[in-house]
Amino acid sequence: METIVIIVVAIIALFIVFKIFKTLLKWLLIVVVVVLAVAFFSNPDESDHKKKLKEMAKDFPVKIKDNAISIDDYKILSVAKVKVDGKEEIAGIGAFGKVWYFDNLKDHFK
C-alpha cells in the first residue's frame, strides 16, 4: 500500500512539473519570437552603417571610400566590413536600430 501511495505522489508531482515546464516553454517561445520580430523590423540599413562610419572616420588619417564598405544583411542583424589593403575586415555590427563599430577599427588605418 505504501508503494502505491509513493507511485501516485510521484506521478502527480511529475504531472505538475510537466505543466509548469510546458507553460514556461510556451512563454519562452513567445518572448524569443517577439525579440526576433523586433530585431527584424529595426535592423539598420546600409545608409545608417555608412553614416556612422563616416562620423567615426573624421579622426582617421585616411578617407574611407564608399566602395570600400560592404554590409552583410542577416535580416535580424547586419555586419559591416571594410576593405583594408585588399582584405575585408569586420568593422562593426548593427542591430535593434543601432550601429556599433569595434574599437580596433582605428588600428587598421594607421
PyRosetta script that sets phi, psi and omega in degrees:
from pyrosetta import init, pose_from_sequence

init()
pose = pose_from_sequence("METIVIIVVAIIALFIVFKIFKTLLKWLLIVVVVVLAVAFFSNPDESDHKKKLKEMAKDFPVKIKDNAISIDDYKILSVAKVKVDGKEEIAGIGAFGKVWYFDNLKDHFK")
pose.set_psi(1, -39.5)
pose.set_omega(1, 179.8)
pose.set_phi(2, -63.1)
pose.set_psi(2, -38.9)
pose.set_omega(2, -179.5)
pose.set_phi(3, -66.0)
pose.set_psi(3, -39.1)
pose.set_omega(3, 179.4)
pose.set_phi(4, -64.7)
pose.set_psi(4, -41.2)
pose.set_omega(4, 178.7)
pose.set_phi(5, -63.5)
pose.set_psi(5, -42.2)
pose.set_omega(5, 179.5)
pose.set_phi(6, -64.3)
pose.set_psi(6, -42.1)
pose.set_omega(6, 179.9)
pose.set_phi(7, -65.7)
pose.set_psi(7, -42.2)
pose.set_omega(7, 179.4)
pose.set_phi(8, -64.4)
pose.set_psi(8, -43.6)
pose.set_omega(8, 178.6)
pose.set_phi(9, -63.8)
pose.set_psi(9, -40.0)
pose.set_omega(9, 178.6)
pose.set_phi(10, -65.0)
pose.set_psi(10, -41.1)
pose.set_omega(10, 178.7)
pose.set_phi(11, -64.8)
pose.set_psi(11, -42.9)
pose.set_omega(11, 178.2)
pose.set_phi(12, -63.9)
pose.set_psi(12, -41.5)
pose.set_omega(12, 178.7)
pose.set_phi(13, -64.0)
pose.set_psi(13, -43.3)
pose.set_omega(13, 177.5)
pose.set_phi(14, -64.0)
pose.set_psi(14, -37.8)
pose.set_omega(14, 177.9)
pose.set_phi(15, -63.3)
pose.set_psi(15, -43.7)
pose.set_omega(15, 179.1)
pose.set_phi(16, -65.4)
pose.set_psi(16, -43.6)
pose.set_omega(16, 178.5)
pose.set_phi(17, -62.7)
pose.set_psi(17, -41.2)
pose.set_omega(17, 178.6)
pose.set_phi(18, -62.3)
pose.set_psi(18, -43.2)
pose.set_omega(18, 179.1)
pose.set_phi(19, -62.6)
pose.set_psi(19, -43.0)
pose.set_omega(19, 178.9)
pose.set_phi(20, -64.7)
pose.set_psi(20, -45.7)
pose.set_omega(20, -179.8)
pose.set_phi(21, -62.2)
pose.set_psi(21, -41.3)
pose.set_omega(21, 180.0)
pose.set_phi(22, -63.2)
pose.set_psi(22, -42.3)
pose.set_omega(22, 178.7)
pose.set_phi(23, -65.9)
pose.set_psi(23, -44.7)
pose.set_omega(23, 179.2)
pose.set_phi(24, -64.3)
pose.set_psi(24, -40.2)
pose.set_omega(24, 179.0)
pose.set_phi(25, -64.2)
pose.set_psi(25, -39.7)
pose.set_omega(25, 178.5)
pose.set_phi(26, -63.1)
pose.set_psi(26, -46.4)
pose.set_omega(26, 179.5)
pose.set_phi(27, -67.8)
pose.set_psi(27, -35.2)
pose.set_omega(27, 176.6)
pose.set_phi(28, -64.0)
pose.set_psi(28, -41.7)
pose.set_omega(28, 177.7)
pose.set_phi(29, -63.7)
pose.set_psi(29, -40.8)
pose.set_omega(29, 178.0)
pose.set_phi(30, -63.6)
pose.set_psi(30, -42.8)
pose.set_omega(30, 179.8)
pose.set_phi(31, -64.3)
pose.set_psi(31, -42.9)
pose.set_omega(31, 179.4)
pose.set_phi(32, -62.7)
pose.set_psi(32, -43.0)
pose.set_omega(32, 179.5)
pose.set_phi(33, -64.3)
pose.set_psi(33, -40.9)
pose.set_omega(33, 178.9)
pose.set_phi(34, -65.3)
pose.set_psi(34, -43.6)
pose.set_omega(34, 179.2)
pose.set_phi(35, -63.3)
pose.set_psi(35, -42.5)
pose.set_omega(35, 178.1)
pose.set_phi(36, -65.1)
pose.set_psi(36, -37.0)
pose.set_omega(36, 178.0)
pose.set_phi(37, -66.7)
pose.set_psi(37, -42.5)
pose.set_omega(37, 177.5)
pose.set_phi(38, -63.6)
pose.set_psi(38, -42.0)
pose.set_omega(38, 179.0)
pose.set_phi(39, -63.7)
pose.set_psi(39, -38.7)
pose.set_omega(39, -179.6)
pose.set_phi(40, -64.5)
pose.set_psi(40, -46.5)
pose.set_omega(40, -175.4)
pose.set_phi(41, -80.6)
pose.set_psi(41, -14.0)
pose.set_omega(41, 179.8)
pose.set_phi(42, -111.6)
pose.set_psi(42, 14.1)
pose.set_omega(42, 179.1)
pose.set_phi(43, -65.0)
pose.set_psi(43, 124.8)
pose.set_omega(43, -179.6)
pose.set_phi(44, -68.0)
pose.set_psi(44, 146.4)
pose.set_omega(44, -178.9)
pose.set_phi(45, -91.9)
pose.set_psi(45, -177.2)
pose.set_omega(45, -174.4)
pose.set_phi(46, -63.3)
pose.set_psi(46, -36.0)
pose.set_omega(46, -179.3)
pose.set_phi(47, -66.8)
pose.set_psi(47, -35.8)
pose.set_omega(47, 176.5)
pose.set_phi(48, -63.3)
pose.set_psi(48, -42.4)
pose.set_omega(48, 178.5)
pose.set_phi(49, -62.0)
pose.set_psi(49, -47.2)
pose.set_omega(49, -176.9)
pose.set_phi(50, -66.6)
pose.set_psi(50, -37.6)
pose.set_omega(50, 178.7)
pose.set_phi(51, -63.7)
pose.set_psi(51, -45.4)
pose.set_omega(51, 179.9)
pose.set_phi(52, -65.6)
pose.set_psi(52, -39.8)
pose.set_omega(52, 179.9)
pose.set_phi(53, -66.9)
pose.set_psi(53, -38.7)
pose.set_omega(53, 179.1)
pose.set_phi(54, -67.8)
pose.set_psi(54, -31.4)
pose.set_omega(54, 174.2)
pose.set_phi(55, -64.4)
pose.set_psi(55, -42.5)
pose.set_omega(55, 179.4)
pose.set_phi(56, -70.8)
pose.set_psi(56, -30.9)
pose.set_omega(56, -172.5)
pose.set_phi(57, -74.7)
pose.set_psi(57, -5.0)
pose.set_omega(57, 178.3)
pose.set_phi(58, -61.8)
pose.set_psi(58, -29.0)
pose.set_omega(58, -179.2)
pose.set_phi(59, -87.6)
pose.set_psi(59, -8.8)
pose.set_omega(59, -176.6)
pose.set_phi(60, -78.5)
pose.set_psi(60, 148.9)
pose.set_omega(60, 178.3)
pose.set_phi(61, -75.3)
pose.set_psi(61, -11.9)
pose.set_omega(61, 180.0)
pose.set_phi(62, -124.1)
pose.set_psi(62, 160.7)
pose.set_omega(62, 175.8)
pose.set_phi(63, -91.8)
pose.set_psi(63, 142.0)
pose.set_omega(63, 178.9)
pose.set_phi(64, -99.8)
pose.set_psi(64, 123.9)
pose.set_omega(64, 178.8)
pose.set_phi(65, -81.9)
pose.set_psi(65, 153.1)
pose.set_omega(65, -179.9)
pose.set_phi(66, -63.2)
pose.set_psi(66, -32.9)
pose.set_omega(66, -179.0)
pose.set_phi(67, -77.3)
pose.set_psi(67, -6.9)
pose.set_omega(67, 176.4)
pose.set_phi(68, -86.9)
pose.set_psi(68, -8.7)
pose.set_omega(68, -178.5)
pose.set_phi(69, -105.5)
pose.set_psi(69, 129.2)
pose.set_omega(69, 174.5)
pose.set_phi(70, -130.3)
pose.set_psi(70, 145.2)
pose.set_omega(70, -177.8)
pose.set_phi(71, -119.4)
pose.set_psi(71, 125.2)
pose.set_omega(71, 173.4)
pose.set_phi(72, -98.2)
pose.set_psi(72, 115.8)
pose.set_omega(72, -177.0)
pose.set_phi(73, -96.0)
pose.set_psi(73, 117.8)
pose.set_omega(73, 178.8)
pose.set_phi(74, -106.4)
pose.set_psi(74, 21.6)
pose.set_omega(74, 176.6)
pose.set_phi(75, 70.7)
pose.set_psi(75, -41.6)
pose.set_omega(75, 177.4)
pose.set_phi(76, -104.8)
pose.set_psi(76, -12.3)
pose.set_omega(76, 172.4)
pose.set_phi(77, -155.5)
pose.set_psi(77, 162.0)
pose.set_omega(77, 178.8)
pose.set_phi(78, -132.4)
pose.set_psi(78, 147.2)
pose.set_omega(78, -177.1)
pose.set_phi(79, -117.0)
pose.set_psi(79, 127.2)
pose.set_omega(79, 178.9)
pose.set_phi(80, -96.2)
pose.set_psi(80, 132.9)
pose.set_omega(80, 178.3)
pose.set_phi(81, -124.2)
pose.set_psi(81, 143.8)
pose.set_omega(81, 179.3)
pose.set_phi(82, -124.4)
pose.set_psi(82, 134.7)
pose.set_omega(82, 176.6)
pose.set_phi(83, -82.8)
pose.set_psi(83, 122.8)
pose.set_omega(83, 177.6)
pose.set_phi(84, -128.3)
pose.set_psi(84, 119.1)
pose.set_omega(84, -179.6)
pose.set_phi(85, 53.8)
pose.set_psi(85, 39.1)
pose.set_omega(85, 177.2)
pose.set_phi(86, 83.4)
pose.set_psi(86, -5.4)
pose.set_omega(86, 179.0)
pose.set_phi(87, -110.3)
pose.set_psi(87, 142.5)
pose.set_omega(87, 175.7)
pose.set_phi(88, -87.2)
pose.set_psi(88, 127.9)
pose.set_omega(88, 177.6)
pose.set_phi(89, -114.4)
pose.set_psi(89, 136.9)
pose.set_omega(89, 175.5)
pose.set_phi(90, -72.7)
pose.set_psi(90, 122.2)
pose.set_omega(90, -174.2)
pose.set_phi(91, -101.0)
pose.set_psi(91, -31.9)
pose.set_omega(91, -178.0)
pose.set_phi(92, -177.0)
pose.set_psi(92, -178.2)
pose.set_omega(92, -179.8)
pose.set_phi(93, -133.6)
pose.set_psi(93, 159.3)
pose.set_omega(93, 175.6)
pose.set_phi(94, -133.5)
pose.set_psi(94, 134.2)
pose.set_omega(94, 178.5)
pose.set_phi(95, -161.9)
pose.set_psi(95, 151.8)
pose.set_omega(95, 177.8)
pose.set_phi(96, 53.3)
pose.set_psi(96, 37.7)
pose.set_omega(96, 176.1)
pose.set_phi(97, 80.1)
pose.set_psi(97, 2.5)
pose.set_omega(97, -178.9)
pose.set_phi(98, -117.2)
pose.set_psi(98, 156.0)
pose.set_omega(98, 176.5)
pose.set_phi(99, -126.2)
pose.set_psi(99, 127.5)
pose.set_omega(99, 178.6)
pose.set_phi(100, -121.0)
pose.set_psi(100, 130.8)
pose.set_omega(100, 175.8)
pose.set_phi(101, -109.8)
pose.set_psi(101, 146.0)
pose.set_omega(101, -175.9)
pose.set_phi(102, -74.1)
pose.set_psi(102, 151.0)
pose.set_omega(102, -178.4)
pose.set_phi(103, -66.5)
pose.set_psi(103, -29.3)
pose.set_omega(103, -177.0)
pose.set_phi(104, -77.8)
pose.set_psi(104, 5.2)
pose.set_omega(104, -179.9)
pose.set_phi(105, -64.7)
pose.set_psi(105, -37.6)
pose.set_omega(105, 179.5)
pose.set_phi(106, -64.1)
pose.set_psi(106, -32.0)
pose.set_omega(106, 179.9)
pose.set_phi(107, -64.1)
pose.set_psi(107, -29.8)
pose.set_omega(107, -179.2)
pose.set_phi(108, -69.4)
pose.set_psi(108, -23.4)
pose.set_omega(108, -174.3)
pose.set_phi(109, -102.9)
pose.set_psi(109, 9.6)
pose.set_omega(109, 178.3)
pose.set_phi(110, -89.7)
pose.dump_pdb("model.pdb")
